[in-house]
Amino acid sequence: MDFLSGEAINTLADLMRNSSSDNVRLNACRDILSRAGFDATAKSKVEVDTPEDIIITIT
């Protein structure tokens, strides 16, 4: 199967460069960037308790 990976990347690159559909080109770009480790940043929310919050919770 490893021998097909190069062909798959070449196909994605061809779609990215030559497709008449903007959507196909965009998705090919995203797939290539994702496989190269450049995924879109995932948003996350972090809540941090302050020392005052901890003291209030304990007492």
ZAMARLO-650427 format. One record per residue: x, y, z of N, C-alpha, C in turn; residue number from 1. Coordinates in pm, 1 decimal. Example, Ala and Ser with C-alpha at 12.3 -4.5 7.8 and 13.67 -1.06 7.14 Angstrom:
<nugus>
{nugu {1319.0; -569.0; 780.0}; {1230.0; -450.0; 780.0}; {1320.0; -330.0; 780.0}; 1}
{nugu {1285.0; -225.0; 708.0}; {1367.0; -106.0; 714.0}; {1290.0; 3.0; 787.0}; 2}
</nugus>
This chain:
<nugus>
{nugu {80.7; -120.3; 0.0}; {0.0; 0.0; 0.0}; {85.3; 127.2; 0.0}; 1}
{nugu {206.4; 117.5; 55.0}; {291.9; 236.5; 59.1}; {319.2; 292.1; -80.1}; 2}
{nugu {325.9; 204.3; -178.1}; {355.0; 249.7; -313.7}; {242.6; 336.0; -370.2}; 3}
{nugu {122.1; 325.1; -313.4}; {9.5; 405.8; -361.5}; {5.6; 545.2; -298.7}; 4}
{nugu {75.6; 563.1; -186.3}; {68.8; 692.6; -118.2}; {125.8; 805.5; -204.2}; 5}
{nugu {233.5; 779.4; -275.1}; {290.2; 881.4; -363.6}; {194.7; 918.7; -475.0}; 6}
{nugu {128.7; 818.8; -529.5}; {30.5; 844.5; -635.1}; {-88.3; 924.1; -581.1}; 7}
{nugu {-129.8; 892.6; -458.0}; {-241.7; 964.7; -397.2}; {-206.4; 1111.7; -374.9}; 8}
{nugu {-85.9; 1137.5; -326.5}; {-41.6; 1276.3; -306.8}; {-33.5; 1348.4; -440.7}; 9}
{nugu {17.0; 1280.1; -542.7}; {23.6; 1341.3; -675.8}; {-115.8; 1374.2; -728.3}; 10}
{nugu {-211.5; 1286.7; -702.1}; {-349.5; 1312.1; -745.0}; {-406.3; 1433.4; -672.9}; 11}
{nugu {-383.5; 1440.9; -540.7}; {-429.7; 1558.3; -465.5}; {-365.2; 1686.0; -518.6}; 12}
{nugu {-235.5; 1680.7; -544.9}; {-165.2; 1798.4; -597.1}; {-221.2; 1839.0; -733.0}; 13}
{nugu {-251.6; 1740.5; -817.1}; {-310.2; 1769.8; -948.2}; {-447.3; 1834.4; -932.6}; 14}
{nugu {-528.7; 1781.2; -841.3}; {-660.7; 1841.1; -817.1}; {-646.6; 1983.7; -764.0}; 15}
{nugu {-551.1; 2003.1; -673.2}; {-529.1; 2135.2; -615.0}; {-490.6; 2236.6; -722.9}; 16}
{nugu {-410.9; 2194.3; -818.1}; {-361.5; 2286.3; -921.2}; {-455.2; 2302.4; -1040.3}; 17}
{nugu {-527.9; 2197.4; -1075.8}; {-594.6; 2197.9; -1205.6}; {-745.7; 2182.9; -1204.7}; 18}
{nugu {-806.5; 2158.3; -1090.8}; {-951.7; 2137.8; -1091.0}; {-1023.8; 2267.3; -1128.1}; 19}
{nugu {-1132.0; 2252.3; -1201.5}; {-1211.9; 2370.0; -1237.0}; {-1304.1; 2410.8; -1122.5}; 20}
{nugu {-1315.8; 2325.0; -1022.0}; {-1403.1; 2353.2; -907.9}; {-1322.3; 2413.5; -793.1}; 21}
{nugu {-1362.7; 2532.1; -749.3}; {-1296.2; 2595.2; -634.6}; {-1304.4; 2506.3; -511.1}; 22}
{nugu {-1418.7; 2441.6; -491.6}; {-1438.3; 2357.0; -374.1}; {-1342.4; 2237.6; -374.7}; 23}
{nugu {-1323.8; 2176.9; -489.6}; {-1231.2; 2063.7; -501.1}; {-1088.7; 2109.4; -473.6}; 24}
{nugu {-1049.1; 2223.9; -529.7}; {-914.0; 2276.6; -506.1}; {-891.9; 2306.4; -358.4}; 25}
{nugu {-991.5; 2369.1; -294.0}; {-980.2; 2401.9; -151.8}; {-966.9; 2275.7; -67.3}; 26}
{nugu {-1050.6; 2175.5; -94.0}; {-1043.7; 2051.3; -16.7}; {-911.8; 1978.1; -38.2}; 27}
{nugu {-860.0; 1981.0; -159.1}; {-730.1; 1918.7; -185.7}; {-619.9; 1991.3; -108.7}; 28}
{nugu {-625.6; 2123.6; -106.6}; {-528.3; 2201.9; -28.4}; {-535.3; 2164.9; 118.8}; 29}
{nugu {-656.3; 2159.6; 171.6}; {-673.9; 2125.6; 313.7}; {-620.7; 1985.4; 343.9}; 30}
{nugu {-648.9; 1890.1; 256.2}; {-601.0; 1753.2; 277.2}; {-448.6; 1747.1; 277.3}; 31}
{nugu {-387.0; 1815.5; 182.8}; {-240.8; 1815.0; 175.4}; {-181.7; 1880.9; 299.6}; 32}
{nugu {-234.0; 1995.7; 339.0}; {-183.2; 2064.0; 458.3}; {-204.0; 1980.0; 583.6}; 33}
{nugu {-318.5; 1914.1; 593.1}; {-346.8; 1829.3; 708.7}; {-245.7; 1715.5; 718.4}; 34}
{nugu {-217.0; 1652.2; 607.6}; {-122.2; 1540.7; 607.9}; {20.6; 1587.4; 635.7}; 35}
{nugu {47.7; 1715.1; 608.8}; {180.3; 1771.0; 636.6}; {190.8; 1823.5; 779.6}; 36}
{nugu {81.6; 1812.5; 856.4}; {84.9; 1855.1; 996.3}; {39.0; 1997.0; 1020.1}; 37}
{nugu {-22.1; 2059.0; 921.8}; {-67.8; 2196.7; 935.3}; {-219.7; 2202.7; 946.2}; 38}
{nugu {-275.2; 2125.4; 1039.8}; {-419.6; 2126.5; 1061.1}; {-464.6; 2262.0; 1113.5}; 39}
{nugu {-591.2; 2292.8; 1089.8}; {-648.9; 2414.3; 1146.5}; {-644.0; 2403.5; 1298.5}; 40}
{nugu {-621.8; 2515.0; 1363.2}; {-613.3; 2516.4; 1508.2}; {-749.8; 2489.0; 1569.1}; 41}
{nugu {-752.8; 2396.5; 1660.5}; {-876.7; 2366.9; 1732.1}; {-887.4; 2462.3; 1850.4}; 42}
{nugu {-1002.4; 2521.2; 1866.6}; {-1023.0; 2612.5; 1978.0}; {-1057.8; 2532.0; 2102.4}; 43}
{nugu {-1003.6; 2574.5; 2215.0}; {-1037.4; 2510.1; 2341.1}; {-1051.1; 2616.5; 2448.7}; 44}
{nugu {-1129.3; 2584.8; 2548.1}; {-1153.2; 2678.4; 2656.9}; {-1094.3; 2618.6; 2784.0}; 45}
{nugu {-1014.9; 2698.1; 2853.5}; {-951.4; 2652.9; 2976.5}; {-994.4; 2745.8; 3088.3}; 46}
{nugu {-1041.3; 2685.9; 3196.6}; {-1077.2; 2764.6; 3314.2}; {-976.7; 2734.1; 3424.4}; 47}
{nugu {-926.5; 2839.6; 3486.7}; {-827.7; 2823.9; 3592.2}; {-883.8; 2884.6; 3719.4}; 48}
{nugu {-880.2; 2806.7; 3827.1}; {-923.7; 2858.2; 3956.2}; {-811.7; 2941.5; 4016.9}; 49}
{nugu {-848.1; 3055.4; 4071.2}; {-751.4; 3138.5; 4141.7}; {-737.6; 3084.9; 4283.9}; 50}
{nugu {-629.6; 3117.8; 4352.5}; {-615.2; 3071.8; 4491.6}; {-734.8; 3112.4; 4578.6}; 51}
{nugu {-792.4; 3229.3; 4552.1}; {-907.8; 3273.0; 4630.0}; {-1026.5; 3179.5; 4609.1}; 52}
{nugu {-1048.2; 3134.9; 4485.4}; {-1157.7; 3041.9; 4456.2}; {-1137.3; 2909.6; 4529.0}; 53}
{nugu {-1013.9; 2864.4; 4536.2}; {-985.3; 2737.6; 4603.3}; {-1011.1; 2749.9; 4752.4}; 54}
{nugu {-968.1; 2859.8; 4812.4}; {-989.5; 2880.5; 4956.2}; {-1138.0; 2886.8; 4986.7}; 55}
{nugu {-1214.3; 2957.6; 4905.6}; {-1358.6; 2968.8; 4926.6}; {-1423.4; 2831.1; 4914.8}; 56}
{nugu {-1378.4; 2749.9; 4822.2}; {-1434.6; 2616.6; 4803.3}; {-1403.0; 2526.7; 4922.8}; 57}
{nugu {-1285.2; 2537.4; 4979.2}; {-1243.8; 2452.1; 5090.8}; {-1316.7; 2489.8; 5219.3}; 58}
{nugu {-1336.6; 2619.0; 5242.4}; {-1397.1; 2661.3; 5369.6}; {-1546.5; 2652.9; 5368.9}; 59}
</nugus>
